[in-house]
Amino acid sequence: MGDEGGAGDSTKFNSDWDSLVDSELKTEKAAPLYSVEKFDHSDFRPIWIGIASLIMIFFLATSGAGEESGVFFSLIFFCGVPLYFLSTFGFMAMKYRGPFLVGFSIPLAIIIPISIMSYNNEVENGCLFFGFPGESRCPPDPPGYGVPRSLFFMSNFGFLIFAGLQYERNPVRILGMAYGAIAGVVIFVIATISGLWS
C-alpha cells in the first residue's frame, strides 16, 4: 500500500511540475530586443555618413586641397571608411539578424556573378595606356566589352527602384540591401581592377 501511495505522489508531482513548466513557458514570451516593426530610421545614417565622407575625400583629392595631408586622407579612405562600414554592418547584423542578412545577400547574389564576368572580360580584353614614349596604344574595344559595366549599373538602378517600392513594407531588408549594394560596388571595382592589371 505504501508503494502505491508513493507512486501516486510521484505521478502527481510530475504532472504538477509539467503544468508549472508549461505555464511558465507560456507566460514568458519576452519580446526581442529589436523588432522589425520598431525599425529605427536613423539606422540609415551610417550609410549617408560613409557616402558623404567618400565624396569629400574624392573632392579633396581631385582639387589638390589635400596634397599636404595626403597621408591622412589616404588613411581615412583606405582604413577609416571600410572599418566604419564593417563595424556598422556588424552592429546591424546583430540588431536585426535574419531580415537584414537576407536583404544583404540579395545584391551580392546578383553583383558577384557580374563581377566575375567583369574580371574575365578585363583579363581577356582589358588594356592600359599611360601615354609613355614608345608605348603602343590600346586597340579598339571588342564588341560587348562594356556589357559587365552596363549590367552593373542596371542592377544598381533596379535595386534603387526596388528599395523605393519596398521601403515602407520592409525597411530592415532595404537597409540590408543598401549595405549589400555598397559591398557589391567594392567587389565589382576590385574584380575589374584586378582583371585589368593581370
C-alpha positions as CSV (number, residue, x, y, z in Angstrom):
1,M,0.0,0.0,0.0
2,G,2.9,2.3,0.8
3,D,4.4,1.7,-2.6
4,E,1.1,2.6,-4.3
5,G,0.9,5.8,-2.4
6,G,4.5,6.7,-3.3
7,A,3.9,6.0,-6.9
8,G,0.7,8.2,-6.8
9,D,2.6,11.0,-5.1
10,S,5.4,10.9,-7.7
11,T,2.9,10.9,-10.6
12,K,1.0,13.8,-9.1
13,F,4.3,15.7,-8.5
14,N,5.4,15.1,-12.1
15,S,2.1,16.3,-13.5
16,D,2.2,19.4,-11.3
17,W,5.7,20.1,-12.4
18,D,4.9,19.7,-16.1
19,S,1.9,22.0,-15.8
20,L,4.0,24.6,-13.9
21,V,6.8,24.5,-16.6
22,D,4.2,24.8,-19.3
23,S,2.5,27.8,-17.7
24,E,5.9,29.5,-17.2
25,L,6.8,28.9,-20.8
26,K,3.5,30.3,-22.0
27,T,3.8,33.4,-19.8
28,E,7.5,34.2,-20.6
29,K,7.0,35.5,-24.1
30,A,9.6,38.2,-24.0
31,A,9.8,40.4,-27.0
32,P,13.1,40.6,-28.9
33,L,15.4,43.4,-28.0
34,Y,14.9,44.9,-31.5
35,S,11.9,44.1,-33.7
36,V,11.3,44.7,-37.3
37,E,8.1,46.5,-36.5
38,K,10.0,49.1,-34.4
39,F,12.5,50.0,-37.1
40,D,14.7,53.0,-36.3
41,H,15.0,55.1,-39.5
42,S,18.2,56.6,-38.2
43,D,19.9,53.3,-38.9
44,F,20.5,54.6,-42.5
45,R,22.7,57.4,-41.1
46,P,26.0,55.4,-41.3
47,I,25.4,54.9,-45.0
48,W,24.9,58.6,-45.6
49,I,27.9,59.5,-43.5
50,G,30.1,57.0,-45.3
51,I,29.0,58.2,-48.8
52,A,29.5,61.8,-47.7
53,S,33.0,61.0,-46.5
54,L,33.8,59.3,-49.7
55,I,32.6,62.2,-51.8
56,M,34.5,64.6,-49.6
57,I,37.8,62.7,-49.9
58,F,37.3,62.4,-53.7
59,F,36.7,66.1,-54.0
60,L,39.8,67.0,-51.9
61,A,41.9,64.5,-53.9
62,T,40.8,65.9,-57.3
63,S,41.0,69.5,-56.3
64,G,44.5,69.2,-54.9
65,A,43.5,70.6,-51.5
66,G,44.8,67.6,-49.6
67,E,48.3,67.3,-51.0
68,E,49.9,68.4,-47.8
69,S,47.9,66.0,-45.7
70,G,47.7,63.2,-48.3
71,V,48.7,60.5,-45.9
72,F,45.9,61.5,-43.5
73,F,43.2,61.4,-46.2
74,S,44.7,58.1,-47.6
75,L,44.3,56.5,-44.1
76,I,40.7,57.7,-43.9
77,F,39.9,56.4,-47.3
78,F,41.7,53.0,-47.2
79,C,41.2,52.3,-43.4
80,G,38.7,54.6,-41.7
81,V,35.8,54.3,-44.1
82,P,35.9,50.5,-44.6
83,L,36.3,49.9,-40.8
84,Y,33.4,52.2,-40.2
85,F,31.2,50.3,-42.7
86,L,32.3,46.9,-41.2
87,S,31.6,48.0,-37.7
88,T,28.1,49.4,-38.5
89,F,27.4,46.3,-40.6
90,G,28.2,44.0,-37.7
91,F,26.0,46.1,-35.4
92,M,23.1,46.0,-37.8
93,A,23.5,42.2,-38.4
94,M,23.3,41.6,-34.6
95,K,20.5,44.0,-34.2
96,Y,18.1,42.8,-36.9
97,R,19.6,39.4,-37.8
98,G,17.5,37.4,-40.4
99,P,15.7,40.1,-42.4
100,F,18.8,42.3,-42.6
101,L,21.1,39.5,-43.8
102,V,18.5,38.4,-46.4
103,G,18.5,41.9,-47.7
104,F,22.3,42.0,-47.6
105,S,22.6,38.8,-49.7
106,I,20.2,39.9,-52.5
107,P,22.6,42.5,-54.2
108,L,25.6,40.2,-53.7
109,A,23.8,37.3,-55.4
110,I,23.5,39.5,-58.5
111,I,26.7,41.6,-58.3
112,I,29.1,38.8,-57.6
113,P,28.4,36.9,-60.9
114,I,28.6,40.3,-62.8
115,S,32.0,40.9,-61.0
116,I,33.3,37.6,-62.1
117,M,32.2,38.4,-65.7
118,S,33.9,41.8,-65.5
119,Y,37.1,40.2,-64.2
120,N,37.2,37.6,-67.1
121,N,36.3,40.4,-69.5
122,E,39.2,42.6,-68.4
123,V,41.7,39.7,-68.4
124,E,40.8,38.8,-72.0
125,N,40.2,42.3,-73.4
126,G,41.4,44.9,-71.0
127,C,44.2,47.3,-71.9
128,L,46.1,50.0,-70.1
129,F,47.6,53.0,-71.9
130,F,49.5,55.7,-69.9
131,G,50.9,57.7,-72.8
132,F,54.6,56.9,-72.2
133,P,57.0,57.4,-75.1
134,G,57.2,54.3,-77.2
135,E,54.1,52.8,-75.6
136,S,51.6,51.3,-78.0
137,R,48.0,52.4,-77.9
138,C,45.2,50.2,-77.0
139,P,43.2,48.5,-79.8
140,P,39.5,49.4,-80.2
141,D,37.2,47.8,-77.6
142,P,35.8,44.5,-78.9
143,P,32.0,44.1,-79.2
144,G,30.4,43.5,-75.8
145,Y,33.3,44.9,-73.8
146,G,31.1,47.3,-71.8
147,V,28.4,44.7,-71.0
148,P,29.5,43.9,-67.4
149,R,29.6,47.6,-66.6
150,S,26.2,48.1,-68.1
151,L,24.8,45.2,-66.2
152,F,26.3,46.5,-63.0
153,F,24.7,50.0,-63.4
154,M,21.4,48.5,-64.5
155,S,21.3,46.2,-61.4
156,N,22.1,49.1,-59.1
157,F,19.3,51.1,-60.7
158,G,17.0,48.2,-60.2
159,F,18.0,48.0,-56.5
160,L,17.1,51.7,-56.2
161,I,13.7,51.2,-57.7
162,F,13.0,48.1,-55.6
163,A,14.1,49.9,-52.5
164,G,11.8,52.8,-53.2
165,L,8.8,50.4,-53.7
166,Q,9.5,48.2,-50.7
167,Y,10.8,50.6,-48.1
168,E,7.5,51.1,-46.2
169,R,6.8,47.4,-46.3
170,N,10.2,46.0,-45.1
171,P,12.7,48.8,-44.2
172,V,15.1,46.3,-42.5
173,R,15.5,44.3,-45.7
174,I,16.1,47.6,-47.6
175,L,18.7,48.6,-45.0
176,G,20.4,45.2,-45.6
177,M,20.2,45.8,-49.4
178,A,21.9,49.2,-49.0
179,Y,24.9,47.5,-47.2
180,G,24.9,44.7,-49.8
181,A,24.9,47.2,-52.7
182,I,27.9,49.0,-51.1
183,A,29.8,45.8,-50.6
184,G,28.9,44.8,-54.2
185,V,30.4,48.1,-55.5
186,V,33.6,47.3,-53.7
187,I,33.7,43.8,-55.0
188,F,33.0,44.9,-58.6
189,V,35.7,47.6,-58.5
190,I,38.3,45.2,-57.0
191,A,37.4,42.5,-59.6
192,T,37.6,44.9,-62.5
193,I,40.9,46.5,-61.5
194,S,42.4,43.1,-60.7
195,G,41.4,41.8,-64.1
196,L,42.7,44.9,-65.8
197,W,46.1,44.6,-64.2
198,S,46.5,40.9,-64.5
